[in-house]
Amino acid sequence: PLVSALLMVFCMGVFPWVVVRSRIFNLRNTSHRNIRFGFTPDYREAYRVFLWWQLLLPVTMGVLVPYIYYRQRRFLVENSRYGTTPFRFHATPGQYFRIFLPLVILFPVALAAAVAAIMLKPSALTMTLPAVLFFVLYLCALLYVRTALTNLTWSSTSLGDHRFTSALRVRDLLWIYFSNAVAVTCSLGLMAPWAAVRLLRYRLERLTAAGAGGFDAILASQETQVGAAPEELGDMLGFDLGL
């Protein structure tokens, strides 16, 4: 237990640093038309949004979850740049709260329906109903939240005079995840690369950029090389650092 507690404290303390260093490494090694992306390190803000606000979750009973998502996405977007042009973030905290609002209503209603079914007609089927219902709702809610957050984050991002639009659909992703899982399982894992490319292709096909002119006027910037250690550490610890 002591080792587990120390390891958890270590992971919490190093996580904001890993986020910043990983983003620097990923963006500086990504280019479009020979112009590299970049990330401006702000460790103070990183520890504020990825550690300090997280510590407030137990005190607020999870009410701050949408606001924390908003602050984290804003930090990742506004510290990123393409050449010398920074990205801008236009979302508001209220938009993130509206994404989570259906869950606040749905889960209590589903729980009340399951309890009522058990009380009206106790049986083995109704006794297992809450667990099955919770599992299905959890999967659907997880997919809905991730899809809505991705759409909102990208659709609230701009680069110069260009605005991005993400139009992912829950039913499409549900089918892709289900069919990918079947293909990977039936192929004993051999279809995993195909499944990853298929999912990424769909996400990119639903992402568009529109605006005045092209990206040719954006100037490149000089960047120093960054080691891959933080990126590998993030992968090893299972940190999700994407938008």
C-alpha positions, 0 to 999 in steps of 0.5 A: 500500500505504501509503495502504491501511494508513493507511486500515485503521488509520483505519477500525479506530480510528473503528469503535467511535466509529461504533458508539456514535454510530450506535446513539444516532442509530438508537434515539433516532429510534425510538419505540413508543407515543410513548416513544423508545428510547435508548442510553447511550454508553460509549466505553471499553467500545466500544473494548475490545470492538470494537477491543482484543479484535479485535486479539487474534484473530491471536494466539489463532488465532481462538479468541476469535471466539465470546467477542468476539461475546458481548461485543459483543452484551452491550454493544449490548443492555445499553446500550440502553433503552426510555424509562427502562427498560434492556434486560438480557442473560442469555446466557453465553459458553459458549452462543456457543461452542456455536454455533461448535462444529459448524463446528470439527468440520464443516470439517476433516471436509469437507476430509479427505473432499475430499482422500481423494476426490482421492487415491482417484480423481484427475480434473477433477471431484474436483479441483474438489470441494474448492472447490465443497464449501468454497463450499457449506459457507461459505454454509450455515455463514454462514447458520447462524451468523447465524441462531443468533446472532440467535436466541440474542441476542434470546432472551437479552434482556429488558426489565423483566418481558418476555422476547423470543424469536426463532425464525428457521429456517435452511431458511426463510431459505435459501429467502427468500435464494434466492428474493429473489436470483432475483427481484432478478436477473430484475427487474434490481434492481427487486424489491430493495425487495420483497425487503428488506421480505419478509426484514424481515417474516419476521424480525419475525414470528418475534420475540415478547415475553412477560411480565407486564403491558404496556409502559404502565408504562415512563416516557419519558426526555428525549433530545437530538438526535444527527446522522446523520453516524455512521450514514451513515458506518457505511453507507458503510463497510459496518459491520453494527451490528445484533443 
